[in-house]
Amino acid sequence: MAPMTARPPRHDVGSSAQDEADSREHAAFAATQDPVALAAAHWFSRRGQPDGQAEFAAWLAADARHAQAYAQLKDTHRAVRRIPAHVAARWTVPQASPAPVFAPRRHWLRSLPYAAAAMLLLGVGAGGYQWWQQPTFSQSYATARGQRLAVALPDGSKLQLDTATQLHVTVYRQRREVRLAQGAALFQVQAKQGQAFDVLSGPLTVTVVGTQFSVRNTLTQDGQLRVAVQHGHVRVAGARQDRVDLTAGQGVTADAGGRLSAVASLAPGSVAPWRDGRITFDNVPLGAALAEFERYGDTGLLVRDPAVARLRIGGSFSLTQLDRFAAALPQLLPVQIVHSGSANEIRMAANMPTQAPAMHLQQNK
């Protein structure tokens, strides 16, 4: 069945030279368009009007292509509504001037081409915008327990992944985005004009333009996220619009709810020491230190006594020499190592106080 073309309603208004010019204009415009698409644009421009519904239903039922064209136009309209105003303005079609009340036929003839042209042009604009939004690079990376990984991104940025880390990188034409699901990573970001670099982890968003910093997500282990800056400047956004700016030598932590701590000063070399095969503690409970070691490998050490787990320790240790850490513990803390089957339990040493001052040890590599 031939597609229906839009026809003007009948009015008791005499013809004029302007009417004839408008008719020719409309005919010339229609001749350049797909008739089904043009009719769909006409009906879409009249949506919500009570008159003509029976005729519209008949048009839809007349040919499967009609319903398909109208559905595509509806999809285009939904896509257009999602386009930011400043982008949509690039494809704005001028509105027809209001028609005089004494020339209804001319108004219809002039408004239909503009309505149809607007929808068709916006369809092109929506498609272009959706193309613009498509990523140019998308890749997931993961490390196993005890593994580390160096990654070079197409934009020149470099990532170093710590043990048990999972993240996904997506590069768009107007921004770069990393989603850190768990673990830790050090970012060396290549500055790109007009192309921000965002790291999303839990409730935190870290935004940079060119710097070196680390983000750590151990929410499942200790309920914390950490951001530390080695060079440059980053902005960390948490919950309830909490926001802090960090520069070199500064760090911040956050809990699972995105509440940010006060900005802290970092000791030299404390930003991602794992990249050099080291692990550093600064007056942390022994239980937390062991849990950190366990992220990299099986220590074979157990702590059952809560008093022992609360003993505090500090120092820098090699991740490749966990046995040296175990051997040094009795020298650092009032504990003893008791061998029990395949496990070694750390217990409080006999005739020793339950809490001693925090001890520090700097091991050689």
Backbone torsions as a table, in degrees:
resi	resn	phi	psi	omega
1	MET	NA	134.6	-177.4
2	ALA	-67.9	139.4	-179.9
3	PRO	-64.8	144.0	179.6
4	MET	-77.8	135.9	173.4
5	THR	-101.1	148.4	-177.1
6	ALA	-68.3	135.7	179.0
7	ARG	-121.6	144.3	-179.6
8	PRO	-73.0	147.5	176.0
9	PRO	-68.8	157.7	-179.0
10	ARG	-83.7	135.1	176.6
11	HIS	-135.4	150.8	178.8
12	ASP	-84.6	64.1	179.3
13	VAL	-126.1	131.9	-177.8
14	GLY	-67.0	152.5	179.3
15	SER	-74.2	159.4	179.4
16	SER	-148.3	171.0	177.8
17	ALA	-62.3	-36.3	179.1
18	GLN	-66.8	-39.4	177.9
19	ASP	-60.5	-44.3	-179.5
20	GLU	-64.7	-37.7	178.3
21	ALA	-65.2	-39.7	178.5
22	ASP	-65.5	-38.7	179.0
23	SER	-62.9	-44.5	178.7
24	ARG	-63.1	-39.0	179.6
25	GLU	-62.5	-45.1	-179.4
26	HIS	-65.1	-41.3	179.6
27	ALA	-63.5	-40.3	178.9
28	ALA	-64.9	-41.0	178.6
29	PHE	-65.2	-46.6	-177.5
30	ALA	-62.2	-34.1	-178.3
31	ALA	-64.4	-23.2	-178.8
32	THR	-91.9	-4.1	-174.9
33	GLN	-111.9	155.3	170.8
34	ASP	-66.2	124.8	-174.3
35	PRO	-62.0	-34.3	178.5
36	VAL	-68.0	-45.0	178.9
37	ALA	-63.6	-37.9	-179.7
38	LEU	-66.2	-43.2	178.1
39	ALA	-64.8	-38.9	178.2
40	ALA	-62.4	-40.9	178.2
41	ALA	-64.3	-37.0	177.5
42	HIS	-62.3	-49.7	-178.5
43	TRP	-67.0	-34.8	179.2
44	PHE	-66.8	-36.8	179.4
45	SER	-67.6	-19.1	-179.5
46	ARG	-102.5	7.9	-177.7
47	ARG	-59.6	142.6	179.4
48	GLY	89.5	-10.8	178.4
49	GLN	-85.6	134.0	-175.1
50	PRO	-67.7	-31.4	-177.1
51	ASP	-80.2	150.0	175.6
52	GLY	84.3	4.9	-176.7
53	GLN	-65.6	-39.4	179.2
54	ALA	-65.2	-41.1	178.7
55	GLU	-65.6	-38.6	177.9
56	PHE	-63.4	-44.3	179.7
57	ALA	-61.9	-39.9	178.4
58	ALA	-65.1	-38.6	178.2
59	TRP	-63.4	-43.9	178.6
60	LEU	-60.2	-41.9	-175.2
61	ALA	-77.0	-16.2	-174.3
62	ALA	-69.8	-30.3	-174.5
63	ASP	-156.4	136.0	-179.8
64	ALA	-61.8	-27.3	179.7
65	ARG	-66.5	-28.5	-180.0
66	HIS	-64.9	-49.7	-179.7
67	ALA	-63.5	-37.3	179.3
68	GLN	-65.8	-43.5	179.7
69	ALA	-64.4	-40.6	-179.9
70	TYR	-67.7	-39.2	178.0
71	ALA	-64.2	-40.2	177.6
72	GLN	-63.3	-37.8	178.9
73	LEU	-66.0	-38.8	176.7
74	LYS	-63.7	-40.8	177.4
75	ASP	-63.3	-40.7	178.0
76	THR	-61.6	-42.4	-179.5
77	HIS	-62.5	-41.7	178.1
78	ARG	-63.5	-40.1	178.6
79	ALA	-65.4	-39.0	179.4
80	VAL	-61.9	-39.8	-178.7
81	ARG	-63.7	-22.4	179.3
82	ARG	-88.1	-8.0	-179.5
83	ILE	-76.0	129.4	176.4
84	PRO	-56.0	149.1	-174.9
85	ALA	-57.6	-40.2	-176.3
86	HIS	-70.0	-23.5	176.9
87	VAL	-83.0	-43.7	-179.6
88	ALA	-61.0	-29.1	-178.4
89	ALA	-61.0	-23.9	-179.6
90	ARG	-68.4	-22.8	-176.5
91	TRP	-113.2	18.1	-178.1
92	THR	-65.6	133.7	176.6
93	VAL	-100.2	131.1	-179.2
94	PRO	-57.8	139.3	177.2
95	GLN	-79.4	145.9	176.3
96	ALA	-69.3	146.8	178.3
97	SER	-66.2	145.7	178.3
98	PRO	-56.4	135.1	-177.3
99	ALA	-86.1	148.3	175.3
100	PRO	-63.5	148.0	-177.1
101	VAL	-65.1	-19.8	-177.6
102	PHE	-88.4	1.5	-178.9
103	ALA	-130.1	63.5	-177.2
104	PRO	-63.8	-35.3	-178.0
105	ARG	-67.8	-40.1	177.9
106	ARG	-63.4	-39.7	179.1
107	HIS	-59.6	-44.1	-179.7
108	TRP	-64.7	-43.1	-177.5
109	LEU	-64.3	-35.6	-176.8
110	ARG	-82.8	-32.3	-176.3
111	SER	-76.9	-33.3	-178.8
112	LEU	-61.7	-49.6	178.0
113	PRO	-57.1	-41.0	-180.0
114	TYR	-66.7	-40.7	179.6
115	ALA	-63.8	-46.1	179.6
116	ALA	-65.3	-44.5	179.8
117	ALA	-61.6	-39.8	-179.8
118	ALA	-61.3	-46.1	-179.2
119	MET	-65.7	-41.7	179.9
120	LEU	-65.5	-42.5	-179.9
121	LEU	-67.5	-41.1	177.4
122	LEU	-65.1	-30.9	175.2
123	GLY	-61.3	-43.3	175.5
124	VAL	-63.6	-42.8	179.5
125	GLY	-62.9	-42.5	179.4
126	ALA	-63.0	-41.7	178.0
127	GLY	-62.9	-41.3	178.2
128	GLY	-64.5	-39.4	179.0
129	TYR	-66.3	-42.1	178.5
130	GLN	-63.4	-38.7	175.9
131	TRP	-61.9	-42.9	-179.6
132	TRP	-61.9	-31.5	-177.7
133	GLN	-80.5	-11.3	-178.5
134	GLN	-70.6	139.9	180.0
135	PRO	-68.9	148.4	174.8
136	THR	-95.1	-14.5	178.4
137	PHE	-155.3	135.5	179.2
138	SER	-149.4	123.3	-175.3
139	GLN	-155.3	139.5	175.0
140	SER	-101.0	146.0	177.6
141	TYR	-133.4	147.6	179.7
142	ALA	-152.4	148.2	174.6
143	THR	-122.2	147.1	177.2
144	ALA	-85.4	175.3	178.6
145	ARG	-60.9	126.8	-179.6
146	GLY	83.7	-3.5	-178.3
147	GLN	-98.8	149.1	171.2
148	ARG	-129.2	155.2	-173.5
149	LEU	-144.4	135.3	174.1
150	ALA	-103.7	133.7	-176.4
151	VAL	-129.1	134.0	173.0
152	ALA	-109.4	123.4	-179.3
153	LEU	-88.9	158.3	-178.2
154	PRO	-59.8	-25.6	-178.1
155	ASP	-83.9	0.5	-179.0
156	GLY	97.6	-8.9	176.7
157	SER	-71.9	154.6	-179.0
158	LYS	-127.1	139.8	178.8
159	LEU	-123.2	142.1	170.0
160	GLN	-122.9	119.8	-177.4
161	LEU	-96.4	133.7	175.5
162	ASP	-81.3	-176.7	179.3
163	THR	-61.4	150.3	173.8
164	ALA	47.3	50.4	-177.0
165	THR	-115.0	139.9	175.6
166	GLN	-131.1	127.8	176.9
167	LEU	-150.4	160.5	178.2
168	HIS	-130.1	132.8	-179.1
169	VAL	-109.0	130.0	174.7
170	THR	-130.3	126.2	178.6
171	VAL	-111.5	120.8	175.1
172	TYR	-105.5	173.2	179.9
173	ARG	-69.6	-24.9	-177.0
174	GLN	-116.0	-1.9	178.6
175	ARG	-163.8	164.3	175.4
176	ARG	-124.4	141.4	-172.8
177	GLU	-140.3	132.4	174.6
178	VAL	-122.6	130.4	175.3
179	ARG	-110.1	110.4	-178.8
180	LEU	-94.6	106.1	-177.0
181	ALA	-77.5	-39.9	178.1
182	GLN	-163.5	163.0	179.8
183	GLY	90.8	-155.1	-177.1
184	ALA	-143.0	151.4	179.1
185	ALA	-149.3	146.9	174.2
186	LEU	-105.1	131.0	-175.6
187	PHE	-113.9	128.3	171.4
188	GLN	-116.6	99.9	-167.9
189	VAL	-92.3	131.5	173.9
190	GLN	-84.1	121.1	-178.5
191	ALA	-65.2	135.5	177.1
192	LYS	-135.0	122.1	-179.6
193	GLN	-59.3	126.0	177.6
194	GLY	71.7	16.3	-179.0
195	GLN	-135.3	89.9	-177.5
196	ALA	-67.6	160.4	178.5
197	PHE	-122.5	115.8	-177.8
198	ASP	-116.2	137.6	171.8
199	VAL	-114.9	120.4	179.8
200	LEU	-109.2	124.8	-179.6
201	SER	-146.2	116.0	-175.7
202	GLY	58.3	-133.0	179.4
203	PRO	-85.6	2.1	-175.8
204	LEU	-96.3	146.4	169.4
205	THR	-127.6	122.4	-179.9
206	VAL	-111.0	121.0	-175.8
207	THR	-115.2	130.4	-179.6
208	VAL	-138.2	168.0	172.2
209	VAL	-125.9	-14.4	178.0
210	GLY	171.8	102.6	-174.5
211	THR	-171.2	-177.4	175.3
212	GLN	-130.5	122.8	-175.1
213	PHE	-155.2	166.1	178.3
214	SER	-123.5	147.5	174.2
215	VAL	-127.8	133.6	-177.8
216	ARG	-129.4	130.5	178.7
217	ASN	-122.4	101.7	175.6
218	THR	-123.7	43.0	-179.4
219	LEU	-58.8	-36.2	-178.7
220	THR	-75.3	-18.2	-178.8
221	GLN	-95.4	-55.3	-176.1
222	ASP	-127.5	6.5	176.6
223	GLY	71.9	26.1	-175.9
224	GLN	-131.7	153.2	167.5
225	LEU	-120.6	146.9	-178.5
226	ARG	-136.1	141.2	174.3
227	VAL	-127.5	130.3	-179.9
228	ALA	-135.5	136.1	-175.5
229	VAL	-110.6	128.2	175.9
230	GLN	-96.1	-42.9	177.5
231	HIS	-137.8	149.3	170.8
232	GLY	86.0	-145.2	-170.0
233	HIS	-150.6	134.0	175.8
234	VAL	-133.2	159.0	175.1
235	ARG	-118.3	126.5	-178.2
236	VAL	-109.7	122.6	178.3
237	ALA	-110.6	128.5	179.3
238	GLY	-112.7	-145.4	-179.0
239	ALA	-82.6	160.5	176.1
240	ARG	49.9	36.9	177.5
241	GLN	62.6	20.5	170.3
242	ASP	-62.6	136.2	-176.3
243	ARG	-152.5	135.8	176.2
244	VAL	-136.9	150.8	174.0
245	ASP	-104.3	133.6	179.4
246	LEU	-118.6	140.9	173.8
247	THR	-119.8	-178.4	-175.0
248	ALA	-54.4	134.4	178.3
249	GLY	83.4	13.0	179.0
250	GLN	-122.8	154.8	178.9
251	GLY	-149.3	166.2	178.8
252	VAL	-149.6	150.5	175.6
253	THR	-117.9	163.0	177.8
254	ALA	-147.5	153.1	176.9
255	ASP	-95.2	-175.3	-176.5
256	ALA	-63.5	-23.3	178.5
257	GLY	-86.1	-1.0	179.1
258	GLY	83.6	13.1	177.5
259	ARG	-78.7	125.6	-175.1
260	LEU	-89.1	143.7	174.1
261	SER	-81.9	177.5	171.5
262	ALA	-68.6	150.4	177.8
263	VAL	-66.8	132.3	-177.9
264	ALA	-114.4	149.7	173.5
265	SER	-85.4	140.3	-176.1
266	LEU	-104.9	143.8	175.9
267	ALA	-71.2	147.5	178.6
268	PRO	-56.1	135.3	177.9
269	GLY	79.9	6.2	-177.1
270	SER	-91.9	-3.6	177.6
271	VAL	-84.2	109.9	178.0
272	ALA	53.9	57.1	178.0
273	PRO	-64.7	-18.1	-179.6
274	TRP	-60.9	-25.0	-179.7
275	ARG	-64.1	-22.8	176.7
276	ASP	-100.7	14.8	178.8
277	GLY	74.0	26.9	-179.0
278	ARG	-120.3	162.5	173.8
279	ILE	-138.1	133.5	-172.3
280	THR	-124.1	135.3	176.5
281	PHE	-122.6	141.2	178.3
282	ASP	-126.6	88.7	177.2
283	ASN	56.2	52.8	179.9
284	VAL	-106.2	155.4	176.8
285	PRO	-61.4	146.0	-179.3
286	LEU	-59.5	-37.7	178.7
287	GLY	-60.6	-39.7	178.2
288	ALA	-69.2	-37.3	178.8
289	ALA	-64.3	-42.3	178.4
290	LEU	-65.1	-40.1	178.4
291	ALA	-61.6	-36.4	178.4
292	GLU	-67.2	-43.0	176.6
293	PHE	-60.5	-38.4	-177.6
294	GLU	-65.0	-21.3	176.1
295	ARG	-64.1	-26.3	-175.8
296	TYR	-99.3	-20.6	-178.9
297	GLY	173.0	170.6	-178.7
298	ASP	-77.6	117.9	179.8
299	THR	-83.0	-22.5	-175.2
300	GLY	72.7	12.0	-178.1
301	LEU	-107.8	140.1	178.3
302	LEU	-125.6	146.4	172.8
303	VAL	-130.1	116.9	178.7
304	ARG	-106.5	-24.6	-177.4
305	ASP	-86.0	117.6	179.7
306	PRO	-58.4	-31.9	178.9
307	ALA	-64.6	-37.1	177.1
308	VAL	-68.7	-41.6	-179.3
309	ALA	-62.2	-27.1	-178.4
310	ARG	-83.2	-13.7	178.0
311	LEU	-58.9	139.4	-173.7
312	ARG	-102.7	147.3	-175.3
313	ILE	-142.2	152.7	175.9
314	GLY	-144.3	156.9	178.5
315	GLY	144.9	176.7	178.6
316	SER	-119.2	129.7	-173.2
317	PHE	-131.8	155.2	178.7
318	SER	-83.5	133.0	177.8
319	LEU	-73.8	-16.2	-178.7
320	THR	-94.8	-1.0	-178.5
321	GLN	-132.5	61.3	-179.2
322	LEU	-64.8	-27.4	179.8
323	ASP	-65.7	-30.0	178.9
324	ARG	-70.8	-33.2	176.2
325	PHE	-63.6	-44.9	179.2
326	ALA	-62.8	-41.1	-179.0
327	ALA	-67.8	-29.2	-177.4
328	ALA	-83.2	-17.7	-175.2
329	LEU	-54.8	-47.7	179.9
330	PRO	-61.8	-20.7	177.4
331	GLN	-84.2	-22.8	-177.0
332	LEU	-94.4	-34.0	-173.9
333	LEU	-132.4	159.6	178.5
334	PRO	-77.0	62.4	-177.5
335	VAL	-130.0	167.4	173.0
336	GLN	-136.3	152.8	179.4
337	ILE	-100.5	119.9	-179.6
338	VAL	-109.4	120.5	-179.1
339	HIS	-79.7	127.5	-179.4
340	SER	-140.5	97.2	-177.8
341	GLY	65.0	-125.7	-178.9
342	SER	-90.6	-3.2	-177.7
343	ALA	-111.4	155.8	176.0
344	ASN	-119.6	114.7	-177.8
345	GLU	-93.5	134.9	175.7
346	ILE	-91.9	117.2	-178.7
347	ARG	-121.9	161.9	176.3
348	MET	-66.8	134.8	179.9
349	ALA	-69.5	147.2	179.6
350	ALA	-65.4	140.9	176.5
351	ASN	59.9	33.9	178.0
352	MET	-123.6	150.0	176.9
353	PRO	-63.8	152.0	-178.1
354	THR	-74.9	-14.0	177.9
355	GLN	-142.3	120.9	178.0
356	ALA	-113.8	161.6	177.2
357	PRO	-57.3	149.1	179.1
358	ALA	-59.3	135.9	-177.5
359	MET	-109.4	151.3	-178.2
360	HIS	-129.2	144.4	177.1
361	LEU	-143.4	133.5	175.7
362	GLN	-108.8	105.1	179.1
363	GLN	-83.4	150.7	173.6
364	ASN	-79.8	151.7	178.3
365	LYS	-67.5	NA	NA
